[in-house]
Amino acid sequence: MVGRLFASAAAAALFIASQDGAQTPAYAYQKVMVPVRDGVKLETVILAPTNAKGPLPILIRRSPYGVPSSAAGAGQGSLAALARDGYIFVVQNLRGRFGSEGTFELSSKADPENPKATSETTDAYDSIDWLVKNVPNNNGKVGIFGVSYDGLTSAMTLLRPHPALKAISEQASPADQWMNDDDHRYGALRESYAFEYAVLEQADKNANTNFTFETYDTYSWYLSLGPLSNINAKYLHGTIPYWNSIVQHPDYDAFWKDEAWVRQIKGAFVPNLNVAGFWDQEDPWGPWEIYKRSEVSDPNRYNFIVAGPWFHGQWHAPTADSIGLVTFGGHDTALEFRERIEAPWFRYWLHGEGGKFPWKASTFQTGSNSWRTYSAWPPPSTPTDLYLHPRGVLSFDPPAPGDAYTEYVSDPA
């Protein structure tokens, strides 16, 4: 029996230590239950530096994957650059996950105009309100960030941000699960991903549950499965609500449009650093769509995007100097992103140090192996014609009249 660990869960585990030689402060560990508007309490871990010399901003991550059980490893690994600036780190289990009360819907629906409705938007708002009022030695400024699902919970604060929320960095957030994030590719169901992820998060509220396959070769398992209905008929028996919804809504109907929270973005009202991977196998669409919709109204220049040649969450890996056989000319793009972009981003908005980025978009360009910056995205461009030539050649020059085609004899028989 073989289970599989999802990259989204691994990428989201930002508070786990990895190899890093930087000196980081020691942290005090506290677990609390934070109440939200409907009386549900959310399991929340507060990691406060023990040697803080003054009030610090709060940097929060809201996750379905679990919270740290101790302060061991806090501020290390991919968080080392942030930790050196000084933050009170907060990690919160989402509603219905692990020690948090309520039911986990695995949903990105939001109705910010309804004061009685609850969602990841309202749970974040209420949690931030409680934290700034109850966490000692905070400076009243809050940032939120995360990768994948943790990026989604960060991004959804854009719909109704708390006044204390001064900076966001959504990273690889899904925006529309039917269009081109996670579960579908423009309506084509990603059966293996959607099924296994629904099981991962809804089979057991106290665990991340990998489905146990009956064979080592999962591809063979799917080939022999038969119709989609067999997943419920033979294995799940209707026990996973999100999978039931996927099966019941194959088309882009009201269910998926309600899940597409990004359709409610009206502009950029809190600084947000969108982060995308050009080779993101899970959420290739979300950050770009969030950025595009936020650009509708950005009078304060709050909306930014960074992209690199990364798979899902690779910018928080120990290193990112290559992908497959493609190397980046000696650049550790993950470390460069964290030290030169992510840390200065939060430093400026939460500590008031440094400067606002002079660009709107930054990308790492392979081939030249260099970081590029742009005043707008997409950058200004000039349409250029490309021409097909014989023998598979592509050129900026048009072919000579006699070479403008290639012929061959087709004989299917």
C-alpha positions as CSV (number, residue, x, y, z in Angstrom):
1,M,0.0,0.0,0.0
2,V,1.4,3.3,-1.0
3,G,0.3,6.8,-0.1
4,R,1.4,10.1,-1.5
5,L,2.4,13.4,0.1
6,F,1.1,16.4,-1.7
7,A,3.4,19.2,-2.6
8,S,0.8,21.7,-1.4
9,A,1.0,20.4,2.1
10,A,4.8,20.2,2.0
11,A,5.1,23.7,0.6
12,A,2.9,25.1,3.2
13,A,4.9,23.8,6.2
14,L,6.9,27.0,6.4
15,F,7.6,26.9,10.1
16,I,9.5,23.6,10.0
17,A,13.2,24.0,10.3
18,S,15.7,23.2,7.5
19,Q,19.4,23.6,7.1
20,D,20.2,27.3,7.6
21,G,23.3,28.8,9.2
22,A,21.7,32.1,10.1
23,Q,21.3,33.1,13.7
24,T,17.7,33.4,14.7
25,P,16.1,34.5,18.0
26,A,14.6,32.1,20.5
27,Y,10.9,32.0,20.7
28,A,8.3,31.5,23.4
29,Y,5.5,29.1,22.5
30,Q,1.8,29.7,23.4
31,K,-1.3,27.9,22.1
32,V,-4.6,29.7,22.4
33,M,-8.2,29.4,21.2
34,V,-9.2,32.5,19.2
35,P,-13.0,33.2,19.1
36,V,-14.6,34.4,15.9
37,R,-18.0,36.0,15.2
38,D,-20.2,32.9,15.4
39,G,-18.6,31.6,18.6
40,V,-16.3,29.1,17.0
41,K,-12.8,29.0,18.5
42,L,-9.7,28.5,16.3
43,E,-6.6,26.7,17.5
44,T,-3.8,29.3,17.2
45,V,0.0,29.1,18.1
46,I,1.8,32.3,18.9
47,L,5.6,32.3,18.6
48,A,7.1,35.4,20.2
49,P,10.8,36.3,20.2
50,T,12.1,36.1,23.8
51,N,14.7,38.9,23.2
52,A,12.4,41.5,21.6
53,K,13.6,45.1,22.3
54,G,10.3,46.7,21.5
55,P,6.8,46.1,20.0
56,L,6.9,43.9,16.9
57,P,4.5,43.3,14.1
58,I,2.5,40.1,13.8
59,L,3.0,37.8,10.8
60,I,0.3,35.2,10.5
61,R,-0.2,32.1,8.5
62,R,-3.6,30.4,8.4
63,S,-3.5,26.7,7.3
64,P,-5.4,23.4,7.0
65,Y,-2.2,21.4,7.6
66,G,-1.6,21.8,11.3
67,V,0.3,24.0,13.7
68,P,3.7,23.6,15.4
69,S,3.7,21.5,18.6
70,S,6.6,23.5,20.1
71,A,8.9,26.4,19.4
72,A,11.6,24.1,18.0
73,G,12.7,25.3,14.6
74,A,10.7,28.6,14.7
75,G,12.2,31.3,12.6
76,Q,14.5,28.9,10.8
77,G,14.7,27.5,7.3
78,S,12.7,29.5,4.8
79,L,11.7,32.0,7.5
80,A,15.3,32.9,8.6
81,A,15.4,36.2,6.7
82,L,12.1,37.3,8.1
83,A,13.1,36.2,11.6
84,R,16.1,38.4,11.6
85,D,13.9,41.5,11.2
86,G,11.8,40.5,14.1
87,Y,8.2,39.3,14.1
88,I,5.7,37.6,16.3
89,F,4.8,34.6,14.2
90,V,1.3,33.2,14.4
91,V,0.1,29.9,12.9
92,Q,-3.6,29.1,13.0
93,N,-5.5,26.0,12.1
94,L,-8.5,26.7,9.9
95,R,-12.0,26.2,11.1
96,G,-12.7,22.5,11.5
97,R,-9.1,21.4,11.2
98,F,-7.2,19.7,14.0
99,G,-7.9,21.5,17.3
100,S,-10.1,24.2,15.7
101,E,-13.8,24.0,16.3
102,G,-16.4,24.1,13.5
103,T,-16.6,22.3,10.2
104,F,-14.0,22.4,7.5
105,E,-15.8,23.1,4.2
106,L,-12.7,23.1,1.9
107,S,-14.3,26.1,0.4
108,S,-13.3,29.5,-0.9
109,K,-16.8,31.0,-0.9
110,A,-17.1,34.4,0.7
111,D,-20.0,36.8,1.2
112,P,-18.2,39.8,2.8
113,E,-21.4,42.0,2.6
114,N,-23.3,39.6,4.9
115,P,-22.2,40.3,8.5
116,K,-23.6,36.9,9.7
117,A,-21.8,34.8,7.0
118,T,-18.5,33.1,7.9
119,S,-15.7,32.3,5.5
120,E,-11.9,32.4,5.4
121,T,-12.3,36.2,4.9
122,T,-14.3,36.7,8.1
123,D,-12.2,34.2,10.2
124,A,-9.1,36.1,9.2
125,Y,-10.6,39.4,10.1
126,D,-11.8,38.3,13.5
127,S,-8.5,36.5,14.3
128,I,-6.5,39.6,13.4
129,D,-8.8,41.7,15.6
130,W,-8.3,39.4,18.5
131,L,-4.5,39.2,18.1
132,V,-3.8,42.9,18.0
133,K,-5.9,43.3,21.1
134,N,-4.5,40.4,23.1
135,V,-0.9,39.5,22.0
136,P,1.5,41.4,24.2
137,N,4.2,43.6,22.7
138,N,2.7,43.9,19.2
139,N,3.0,47.2,17.3
140,G,-0.5,47.0,15.9
141,K,0.6,46.0,12.4
142,V,-0.2,42.6,10.9
143,G,1.0,40.8,7.8
144,I,-0.4,37.6,6.4
145,F,1.3,35.2,4.0
146,G,1.5,31.6,2.9
147,V,1.8,29.2,0.0
148,S,-1.0,27.2,-1.8
149,Y,-4.0,26.8,0.6
150,D,-2.2,29.1,3.0
151,G,-1.9,31.5,0.1
152,L,-5.6,31.3,-0.5
153,T,-6.4,32.2,3.1
154,S,-4.0,35.1,2.8
155,A,-5.5,36.3,-0.5
156,M,-9.1,36.1,0.7
157,T,-8.3,38.9,3.2
158,L,-8.3,41.2,0.2
159,L,-12.1,41.0,0.1
160,R,-12.5,42.6,3.6
161,P,-9.2,43.5,5.2
162,H,-8.9,44.4,8.9
163,P,-7.6,47.9,9.5
164,A,-4.5,46.5,11.2
165,L,-3.7,44.3,8.2
166,K,-0.9,46.3,6.5
167,A,0.7,43.8,4.1
168,I,-0.2,40.5,2.3
169,S,1.8,38.1,0.3
170,E,-0.4,35.5,-1.3
171,Q,1.8,32.9,-2.9
172,A,0.5,30.3,-5.3
173,S,-3.1,30.9,-4.2
174,P,-5.9,29.3,-6.2
175,A,-8.4,31.8,-7.6
176,D,-10.8,29.7,-9.6
177,Q,-10.8,25.9,-9.1
178,W,-12.8,25.2,-12.3
179,M,-10.8,27.4,-14.6
180,N,-7.1,26.6,-14.1
181,D,-6.2,26.0,-10.5
182,D,-5.8,22.7,-8.6
183,D,-8.9,20.7,-9.5
184,H,-9.4,21.5,-13.2
185,R,-7.7,22.8,-16.3
186,Y,-10.3,24.9,-18.0
187,G,-13.1,22.5,-17.0
188,A,-11.1,19.3,-17.5
189,L,-11.1,17.5,-14.2
190,R,-7.7,16.6,-12.7
191,E,-9.1,13.4,-11.3
192,S,-6.1,12.2,-9.4
193,Y,-5.3,15.6,-7.8
194,A,-8.9,16.5,-6.9
195,F,-9.7,13.1,-5.4
196,E,-6.6,12.6,-3.4
197,Y,-6.6,16.2,-2.1
198,A,-10.2,16.0,-1.0
199,V,-9.3,12.9,0.9
200,L,-6.2,14.5,2.4
201,E,-8.2,17.3,4.0
202,Q,-11.6,15.9,4.7
203,A,-11.2,12.2,5.7
204,D,-10.0,13.0,9.2
205,K,-10.1,16.5,10.9
206,N,-7.1,15.6,13.0
207,A,-4.8,14.4,10.2
208,N,-3.6,15.0,6.7
209,T,-4.7,11.7,5.2
210,N,-3.0,10.1,2.2
211,F,-5.3,7.8,0.3
212,T,-4.0,4.2,0.5
213,F,-3.9,2.7,-3.0
214,E,-4.2,-1.0,-3.7
215,T,-1.2,-1.0,-6.0
216,Y,2.2,0.6,-6.2
217,D,1.5,2.1,-9.7
218,T,-1.2,4.6,-9.1
219,Y,-1.5,5.3,-12.8
220,S,-2.6,1.7,-13.3
221,W,-5.0,2.1,-10.4
222,Y,-6.8,5.0,-12.2
223,L,-6.8,3.2,-15.5
224,S,-8.5,0.2,-14.0
225,L,-10.9,2.3,-11.8
226,G,-13.6,2.6,-14.4
227,P,-16.2,5.4,-14.4
228,L,-15.8,8.4,-12.0
229,S,-18.7,7.2,-10.0
230,N,-16.7,4.2,-8.8
231,I,-14.7,6.4,-6.5
232,N,-17.8,6.9,-4.3
233,A,-19.3,3.5,-5.1
234,K,-16.2,1.5,-4.2
235,Y,-14.1,3.7,-1.8
236,L,-15.5,6.9,-0.4
237,H,-19.2,6.1,-0.2
238,G,-20.2,9.8,-0.1
239,T,-18.2,10.6,3.0
240,I,-16.0,13.4,1.5
241,P,-18.2,16.5,0.9
242,Y,-15.9,18.3,-1.4
243,W,-15.5,15.3,-3.7
244,N,-19.3,15.0,-3.8
245,S,-19.5,18.6,-4.9
246,I,-16.9,18.1,-7.7
247,V,-18.8,15.1,-9.1
248,Q,-22.2,16.9,-8.8
249,H,-21.0,20.0,-10.6
250,P,-19.0,19.1,-13.8
251,D,-19.9,22.4,-15.5
252,Y,-19.1,26.0,-14.7
253,D,-22.3,26.5,-12.8
254,A,-23.3,28.7,-9.7
255,F,-21.3,26.4,-7.4
256,W,-18.0,27.0,-9.1
257,K,-18.7,30.7,-9.7
258,D,-19.4,31.1,-5.9
259,E,-16.1,29.3,-5.2
260,A,-14.3,31.7,-7.5
261,W,-13.8,34.3,-4.8
262,V,-11.4,36.3,-7.1
263,R,-14.5,37.5,-9.0
264,Q,-15.2,39.8,-6.1
265,I,-11.9,41.7,-6.1
266,K,-12.6,45.4,-6.9
267,G,-9.0,46.7,-6.7
268,A,-5.9,46.9,-4.5
269,F,-6.6,48.3,-1.0
270,V,-3.9,46.6,1.0
271,P,-0.3,46.1,-0.2
272,N,-0.2,42.6,-1.7
273,L,2.9,40.7,-3.1
274,N,1.6,38.0,-5.4
275,V,4.1,35.2,-6.0
276,A,3.9,32.7,-8.9
277,G,5.9,29.8,-10.3
278,F,6.1,29.6,-14.1
279,W,6.1,25.8,-13.7
280,D,3.6,25.6,-10.9
281,Q,1.9,22.2,-11.4
282,E,-1.0,23.0,-9.0
283,D,-1.9,26.7,-9.2
284,P,-0.5,28.2,-12.4
285,W,-3.4,30.6,-12.8
286,G,-4.3,32.1,-9.4
287,P,-1.6,34.7,-8.7
288,W,-1.8,36.1,-12.2
289,E,-5.6,36.4,-12.0
290,I,-5.5,38.0,-8.5
291,Y,-2.9,40.5,-9.8
292,K,-4.9,41.3,-13.0
293,R,-8.2,41.9,-11.1
294,S,-6.4,44.0,-8.4
295,E,-5.0,46.2,-11.2
296,V,-8.5,47.4,-12.0
297,S,-8.0,50.0,-9.3
298,D,-4.6,50.5,-7.7
299,P,-4.2,54.3,-7.0
300,N,-1.7,53.7,-4.2
301,R,0.4,51.2,-6.1
302,Y,-0.3,48.4,-3.7
303,N,-0.4,45.5,-6.2
304,F,2.8,43.7,-7.1
305,I,3.8,40.3,-8.6
306,V,7.0,38.2,-8.6
307,A,7.5,35.1,-10.7
308,G,10.3,32.6,-11.1
309,P,11.0,29.3,-12.9
310,W,9.6,27.4,-10.0
311,F,7.4,24.4,-9.3
312,H,4.7,24.8,-6.6
313,G,6.2,26.5,-3.6
314,Q,9.8,26.0,-4.7
315,W,10.7,29.5,-3.6
316,H,10.4,28.2,0.0
317,A,12.6,25.1,-0.7
318,P,16.1,25.0,0.9
319,T,17.5,25.8,-2.6
320,A,16.2,26.6,-6.1
321,D,19.2,26.7,-8.4
322,S,17.6,24.4,-11.0
323,I,14.4,22.7,-12.1
324,G,14.9,19.3,-13.7
325,L,18.0,19.6,-15.9
326,V,17.7,23.3,-16.3
327,T,20.1,25.3,-14.1
328,F,19.9,29.0,-13.3
329,G,23.5,30.1,-13.7
330,G,24.5,29.7,-10.1
331,H,21.5,31.6,-8.8
332,D,19.7,30.2,-5.7
333,T,16.5,31.8,-6.8
334,A,14.7,30.7,-3.6
335,L,17.2,32.3,-1.3
336,E,17.4,35.4,-3.5
337,F,13.6,35.8,-3.4
338,R,13.4,35.4,0.3
339,E,16.3,37.8,1.2
340,R,15.9,40.4,-1.6
341,I,12.1,40.5,-2.1
342,E,10.0,38.8,0.6
343,A,11.9,40.1,3.6
344,P,12.2,43.7,2.3
345,W,8.5,43.6,1.4
346,F,7.3,43.0,5.0
347,R,10.2,45.1,6.4
348,Y,8.9,48.2,4.6
349,W,5.2,47.7,5.3
350,L,5.4,46.4,8.8
351,H,8.6,47.9,10.3
352,G,8.6,51.1,8.2
353,E,12.2,50.4,7.1
354,G,13.6,50.5,3.6
355,G,11.6,51.6,0.6
356,K,8.7,50.7,-1.5
357,F,9.6,48.6,-4.5
358,P,10.2,50.8,-7.6
359,W,8.7,48.2,-9.9
360,K,5.4,46.5,-10.2
361,A,6.6,43.1,-11.4
362,S,9.8,41.1,-11.1
363,T,10.7,37.9,-12.8
364,F,13.7,35.6,-13.0
365,Q,14.5,35.0,-16.6
366,T,16.2,31.7,-17.5
367,G,18.7,31.8,-20.4
368,S,20.0,35.2,-19.3
369,N,19.8,33.9,-15.7
370,S,18.9,37.3,-14.3
371,W,16.2,39.0,-12.4
372,R,14.2,41.5,-14.4
373,T,11.9,44.3,-13.2
374,Y,9.0,45.9,-15.0
375,S,6.9,49.0,-14.4
376,A,3.8,47.1,-15.5
377,W,2.6,43.6,-16.2
378,P,2.3,42.6,-18.9
379,P,5.2,44.8,-19.9
380,P,4.9,47.1,-22.9
381,S,5.6,45.1,-26.1
382,T,5.8,45.4,-29.9
383,P,4.0,42.7,-31.9
384,T,6.5,40.7,-33.9
385,D,5.8,38.2,-36.7
386,L,7.4,34.7,-36.7
387,Y,7.6,32.5,-39.8
388,L,7.7,28.8,-40.2
389,H,10.5,27.5,-42.5
390,P,11.2,24.1,-43.9
391,R,12.8,21.4,-41.6
392,G,11.1,22.8,-38.5
393,V,12.9,26.2,-38.4
394,L,11.2,29.3,-36.9
395,S,12.5,32.6,-38.0
396,F,11.8,36.4,-37.8
397,D,12.5,36.5,-41.6
398,P,9.9,35.5,-44.1
399,P,10.7,32.5,-46.3
400,A,11.5,32.9,-49.9
401,P,8.5,32.2,-52.2
402,G,9.7,28.8,-53.2
403,D,10.4,27.8,-49.6
404,A,7.1,28.9,-48.1
405,Y,5.7,25.4,-47.7
406,T,6.7,21.8,-47.1
407,E,5.0,18.9,-48.9
408,Y,4.8,15.2,-48.2
409,V,2.7,12.3,-49.3
410,S,0.1,11.2,-46.8
411,D,-0.8,7.5,-47.0
412,P,-2.7,6.5,-43.8
413,A,-3.3,3.0,-45.2
